[in-house]
Amino acid sequence: MPVFTAKEKDIIAERGKRYGPVRRNNSAIALAWNGYLTNLGYDKPDLSDIDVYLLMSLAKHIRLANDPFHTDSYDDIHIYLKFAEAATKGEL
């Protein structure tokens, strides 16, 4: 399991209460995005929870380009990337 700072642990706990367990939530997002892409005509998209972590991190980077002083986005990026790494190692 990745090592999270105390602040990151608090964020993860708060988000877990709101959205449910991280792996389950991001797997559900992947399924929804796959359905959406299929509806747009993409042939058999196969996004995984790892893709979701990376794409959510990318979205946060894009938001930071608009407002680099929104520190919450930096926290989220660190968390998404730690989850992505852990998922690639089978630790989630």
Secondary structure, 3 states (H helix, E strand, C coil): CCCCCHHHHHHHHHHHHHHCCHHHHHHHHHHHHHHHHHHCCCCCCCCCHHHHHHHHHHHHHHHHHHCCCCHHHHHHHHHHHHHHHHHHCCCC
